[in-house]
């Protein structure tokens, strides 16, 4: 249960991301509000985690944030170097599962990098988001509706992220405050 909202401020190429603090358990009846954030910076990446808290801990504390090679396509970097690093660490630290010869991790990741948003799903599929916002988690549809509605309003990016999280919290039992919102300014291109 979670809502992770990502938004690109097209005027500055800054990526904004926010998430809630609710953790639920197998029975989906027991919950707790967690102190550790689901949204955090890792080197030159901004990550939002939907799924296992353990998965988030591994990504926050153990994942080095590599950079693409000079001239390397960012999507290629995400599909190969980034996801392979995530896959190896999730497997090594017990958050990957193999069932019917298919390996999966225990959640989804929203990644902000170089003024872009990427979704990484539990099967390690990497989606390069075409628009300027994306959401993962149970509050996805509610937050997406809010982001769509506020797109034509003169509203600051941080406020749009907060409003989307508030909409998800209002109508989803799986989203709760406090909200953590981070931003990642663009990285100067090398060369």
N, C-alpha and C positions, 0 to 999 in steps of 0.2 A: 504494500500500500504506500503510495507516494505520488507526488507531483513534482516533476522537474521541468522548469520552463526556461527555454533559451531564446534570446532575441538578439539580432544583429542591428546595431545602430548604423545604418548605411551612410550617415553623414561623416562618421569618424572611423568606421570599421571596428568599433569596439563591440565585443560580445558581452552581453549581460546574461546572467543565469541565476535562477533562484529555486529553492526547494523547501519543502516542509520538514518537520522533525518527528513525524509519527513512525513508530515501528510496530508491526503487528506480528502475530505468531501463527503457527500452523492452523490453529482452530479459528483464526480471524475474529476471535472474540476478545482475546487478551491483547492489550496494547500498552505501549509506554512511549513517553516523549523522550527522545534521545538528545544528549548534549552535542555529540559529535556530528558535524554537518554532513549532509548528503551532497553539498556543492562545495568545491574547493579547487584551489590552484595546485597544479603539479608542474613545476617548471614553466614552460611556455604554453601549457594547456589549461583549460578550465573544464573541470569534470563535474557531472551531476550523475549520481548513482540511484537507480531504481532497482530494488531487489535486496539481496542479502546484505546486512550490515557488515558482515565479515568481508564480503567482496569489496565494499567501500573502504574498509580498513586496509586491505591489501593494496588497493590502488592508491590510497592516500599516502601510506608510509613506505611502501616497498617498490612502487613502480618508478623507475627512472623515466624522465620525460625526454626522450631523444628528439633530435631535430632532423628534418629531412635533409638529404644530401643536396648540395647546391644544384639547382636546376631540376630537382625531382618534383614530379607532380604531387600535390598535396593529397589528393585522393589515393594515389598509388602508395604513398607513405602510410596513410591511415590503414589501408587494406593489408599491407604487408608488415612493415616494421612495427607500427603501433599495436595492431591487433595480435600479431604473433607474440609480442612481449606480454600483452594482457593474458593471452591464452596460456602461455607457459607459467606465469605466476599464479593464475587462478587454479591451474591443475596442481602445481607444486604445493600450494597452501590449502588445498582441500575444497575449493569452491567450484570446481568443474566436475561434471558428471558424464559418464558414458552410458548410454542406454540404446540398445539396438544398433550398436556401432556408430552412434552419433554423439559427438561431444558437445556439451552446452555449458555455459556458465550460469550462475544463479541470479541473473538480472540483466538489465539493460543499462547502457551508458549514453549520456548526452555529452558530446565533446565540442568545446569551442576552441578554435585554432585558426590563426591567420585570418581573422575576420569572417570565419565560416563556421557552420554548425554541421556536425555529423552525428548520426545515431548509430550505435553499435548494439545490436540485438543479441539475445542470449545464444544464438547460433553463430555468433561472430560476424554476421553480415554487417557491412558498413554502408550506411546510406548518407550521401552528401545532399543535405537539404537544399532544395531549389529556392525556397522563399527566404524570408528574413526571420522566421521563428519556427520553433519545434518544441514538442512536449513529449515526455515519456512518463508512464505511470498511470495509475487508476484514475487520476483526475485529468487525463489527457484531453478528452473531448470538451470538457467544461472550460479548461484553460485555453484551448485552441479557439473556441467560440469567443472568449473574451479578447484574445489577441486579434482575431479577425475584426471584431467590432471596434477596437481602439486604434486600428491601423490608420484610419483617416483622421483621427483626432490629433490635436496638437498636445500630445502628452509625452513627458519625458520617458525614456526607455525604462528606467528603474521603476517608475510608477506603473507602466504597462505590465511589467513582470509581476509586481506586487498585486495589481488588480486581477491578473490571471490566476495567481495563487489564491487570492481571496474568493474568487468565483468557484474555484475547485473545492476550497474548504467549506464554503456555504452549502454545496450540493453533493459532496462526496464524504462518506463516513471514513474514507481512507486518507484524508489529508487534514493535518493539524499544524497550528503554529507551535513554536515560533518559526518564522521564515528566515532563511539565510539567503542574501542576495550578494553576488560578487560580480565584478567586471574584469574583463581582460582587454586592455588596450592593444591595438595592432602592433605586430612585431615588424621592425624595419627589415625590408628585404635585403638579403646579402647580395653582393655582386658589384 
